[in-house]
Amino acid sequence: MFKLDSPLMNFLGKVCDIMILNVLVIVFSIPIFTAGAAITAAYSVAYKMVKNEEGHITKGFFKAFKENFKQSTAIWLIFLAVFFILFFDYRIMFYSEVELNELIQYGVIAVTVILAMGFSFVFPLQARFSNTVKNTIKNSFLMALSHLPSAILFVVSYAVPILAFYFLPQLGPVVLMLACGLLPYAKSFLFLKIFKKYEVMIANNEQEEESTGEGIFAVSDAMEKMSENNKKKK
């Protein structure tokens, strides 16, 4: 039961790794502007954990954080700016004496939902594929819309720790120790399944990429084609 390779010890080891990942994400997100790189690094490590290839958690996190820092930070700041704009829109809607047209209100809500779905894909995508900031953001929305049930599930998952704090405050310490590591780990099972389809298409287009010299832009094209095919099937 207590052998190093027993199911119990493997489970406890995984929990320990998730706790370490949780601490790393929180610490590296404290400066706020580094949160995007921290989230990307968390998914990079989580993918390896799911495939049992994690190695040293801290070392893997630092490596992914450094490699993705520039692009992840740019993506994070773009989304943060848009979220701030939406925040002020909601302030006007609920706390201002100015009455907005119902169509405008519904439009703000629709934009929020679509933005949240794209946000749920963008950093996992950045952690898995090499692309430009523009194409990574574009592909995150394409994937979210073509995998709508999964996108909704990912968005709802953000509310789980908040609801746990509110309805079960006694679990607060547990949530703090696990949430930021457990969510990327749990969602990585589904993300890897989704990404596998795109990775197969990209692998099949490798020769075309080399001959045309499109490089990472061809990756975006491959993802866009796959998303369009998924929509047609539905």
matplotlib code that plots the C-alpha trace (Angstrom):
import matplotlib.pyplot as plt

x = [0.0, 2.8, 5.2, 6.6, 4.8, 1.5, -1.7, -2.0, 1.6, 1.1, -2.1, -0.4, 2.5, 0.1, -1.7, 1.7, 2.6, -0.8, -0.1, 3.3, 1.9, -0.8, 1.7, 3.8, 0.8, -0.3, 3.2, 4.0, 0.5, 1.0, 2.5, -0.8, 0.9, 2.7, -0.5, -0.8, 2.7, 1.9, -1.3, 0.4, 3.2, 0.6, -1.0, 2.4, 3.2, -0.3, -0.1, 3.0, 1.4, -1.6, 0.8, 3.0, 5.9, 6.1, 9.6, 10.5, 7.4, 9.2, 11.9, 9.2, 7.2, 10.1, 11.1, 7.6, 7.2, 10.3, 9.7, 6.1, 6.5, 6.5, 3.6, 1.5, 1.9, 0.8, -2.2, -3.0, -2.8, -5.1, -7.8, -7.3, -7.9, -11.1, -12.3, -11.8, -13.9, -16.7, -16.4, -17.1, -20.0, -21.5, -21.0, -23.0, -25.7, -26.2, -25.1, -25.5, -28.7, -28.1, -30.5, -29.0, -31.0, -31.9, -30.1, -27.0, -27.3, -27.8, -24.9, -22.6, -23.6, -23.1, -19.6, -18.7, -19.7, -17.8, -14.8, -14.9, -15.0, -12.1, -10.2, -10.7, -8.8, -6.1, -3.5, -3.9, -3.5, -0.4, 1.1, 0.6, 1.2, 3.8, 2.1, 1.8, -0.2, -2.8, -3.3, -3.3, -6.1, -8.0, -7.6, -8.8, -12.1, -12.4, -11.8, -14.2, -17.0, -16.4, -16.2, -19.0, -20.0, -16.4, -16.0, -19.1, -17.7, -14.4, -16.0, -18.3, -15.2, -13.9, -17.0, -16.3, -13.7, -15.8, -18.9, -16.9, -15.7, -19.3, -21.2, -18.5, -16.2, -14.7, -13.1, -11.4, -7.9, -8.3, -9.4, -6.5, -4.0, -5.4, -7.6, -5.0, -3.2, -6.1, -8.2, -5.4, -4.7, -8.3, -9.1, -5.9, -7.4, -10.1, -7.8, -5.3, -8.1, -9.4, -5.9, -5.0, -7.3, -5.5, -2.0, -2.8, -3.9, -0.8, 1.5, -0.1, 0.6, 4.2, 5.6, 3.3, 4.5, 8.1, 7.6, 5.6, 7.6, 4.5, 5.7, 3.5, 1.0, 0.2, -0.5, -3.2, -4.6, -4.7, -6.6, -9.0, -9.8, -10.4, -12.7, -14.7, -15.0, -16.2, -18.9, -20.0, -20.4, -22.6]
y = [0.0, 2.4, 1.3, 4.2, 3.0, 2.1, 3.9, 5.7, 7.1, 8.1, 9.9, 11.7, 12.6, 14.1, 16.1, 17.4, 18.4, 20.2, 22.1, 23.2, 24.3, 26.2, 28.1, 29.0, 30.3, 32.5, 33.9, 34.6, 36.3, 38.7, 41.5, 41.2, 41.9, 38.5, 36.5, 35.6, 34.0, 32.2, 30.7, 29.6, 28.0, 26.3, 24.6, 23.7, 21.8, 20.4, 18.9, 17.0, 15.9, 14.5, 12.5, 11.6, 13.4, 16.3, 15.7, 18.6, 20.8, 24.0, 23.7, 23.0, 26.0, 28.4, 27.2, 27.6, 31.0, 32.3, 30.9, 32.3, 35.5, 38.0, 36.6, 35.6, 39.0, 40.7, 38.5, 39.0, 42.8, 42.8, 40.8, 42.8, 46.0, 44.7, 43.3, 46.7, 48.3, 45.8, 46.4, 50.0, 49.1, 47.0, 49.9, 52.1, 49.5, 48.7, 51.8, 54.8, 56.8, 56.6, 54.1, 52.0, 50.5, 46.9, 45.9, 47.5, 45.6, 42.3, 43.2, 43.8, 40.5, 38.6, 40.2, 39.2, 35.5, 35.3, 37.0, 34.6, 31.6, 32.9, 33.6, 30.1, 28.8, 31.4, 30.5, 26.7, 27.3, 29.5, 26.7, 24.1, 25.8, 28.2, 31.1, 34.9, 36.8, 37.8, 34.2, 32.7, 35.1, 34.4, 30.6, 30.7, 32.2, 29.8, 26.8, 28.1, 28.5, 25.2, 23.4, 25.2, 22.7, 22.5, 26.3, 26.7, 24.1, 25.9, 29.2, 27.7, 26.1, 29.6, 29.9, 26.7, 28.1, 31.2, 29.1, 26.9, 29.9, 31.3, 28.1, 26.1, 28.7, 26.0, 24.6, 28.0, 26.8, 23.7, 25.9, 28.2, 25.3, 23.6, 25.8, 27.5, 24.2, 21.8, 23.7, 23.7, 20.1, 18.9, 20.9, 19.7, 16.2, 17.7, 20.3, 17.7, 15.7, 18.7, 19.8, 16.3, 16.8, 20.0, 18.6, 15.7, 18.3, 20.4, 17.3, 16.5, 20.0, 20.1, 19.5, 22.2, 24.6, 23.9, 24.4, 27.6, 29.1, 30.1, 28.7, 29.6, 31.3, 27.9, 26.6, 29.2, 28.3, 24.6, 25.4, 27.6, 24.9, 22.4, 24.8, 25.4, 21.6, 21.1, 23.8, 22.1, 18.7, 20.3]
z = [0.0, 0.9, -1.8, -3.9, -7.0, -5.3, -6.5, -3.1, -3.3, -6.9, -5.9, -3.0, -5.3, -7.8, -5.1, -3.9, -7.5, -7.8, -4.6, -5.7, -9.1, -7.2, -5.2, -8.2, -10.1, -7.2, -6.5, -10.1, -10.6, -7.8, -10.0, -12.0, -15.4, -15.2, -14.6, -18.3, -18.3, -15.0, -16.4, -19.6, -17.6, -15.4, -18.4, -19.9, -16.7, -16.4, -19.9, -18.8, -15.6, -17.4, -19.7, -16.7, -18.2, -15.6, -14.2, -11.8, -11.4, -10.4, -13.1, -15.8, -14.6, -14.7, -18.2, -19.6, -17.9, -19.4, -22.9, -23.1, -21.1, -23.9, -25.9, -22.8, -21.3, -24.5, -24.7, -21.0, -21.2, -24.3, -22.5, -19.3, -21.2, -22.8, -19.4, -17.8, -20.5, -19.9, -16.2, -16.7, -19.0, -16.2, -13.8, -16.0, -16.5, -12.8, -10.9, -13.2, -13.7, -17.4, -19.0, -21.7, -24.5, -24.0, -27.2, -25.9, -22.6, -24.3, -26.6, -23.6, -22.1, -25.4, -25.8, -22.2, -22.8, -26.1, -24.5, -21.5, -23.9, -25.9, -22.7, -21.5, -24.6, -25.2, -22.6, -22.9, -26.7, -26.1, -23.9, -26.6, -30.0, -31.4, -33.1, -33.2, -30.6, -33.2, -34.5, -31.0, -30.0, -33.2, -32.9, -29.3, -30.4, -33.3, -31.1, -28.4, -30.9, -32.6, -29.3, -27.6, -24.9, -23.7, -23.8, -21.7, -19.2, -19.0, -18.3, -15.6, -14.0, -13.1, -10.8, -8.9, -6.4, -5.9, -5.1, -2.8, -0.9, -0.6, 0.3, 2.0, 3.7, 5.9, 2.7, 2.1, 3.0, 0.8, -2.2, -1.6, -1.6, -4.7, -7.0, -9.2, -9.7, -9.9, -12.5, -15.1, -14.4, -14.5, -17.7, -19.4, -19.9, -22.2, -23.8, -24.9, -26.4, -28.3, -29.4, -30.7, -33.7, -34.6, -34.0, -36.5, -39.1, -38.5, -38.7, -42.1, -43.3, -42.3, -45.8, -47.2, -44.5, -45.3, -49.0, -48.7, -45.9, -44.0, -40.7, -37.7, -40.0, -41.5, -38.1, -37.7, -41.2, -40.2, -37.0, -38.8, -41.3, -38.6, -36.8, -39.9, -40.5, -36.9, -37.5, -40.7, -39.0, -36.4]

ax = plt.figure().add_subplot(projection="3d")
ax.plot(x, y, z, "-o")
ax.set_aspect("equal")
plt.show()
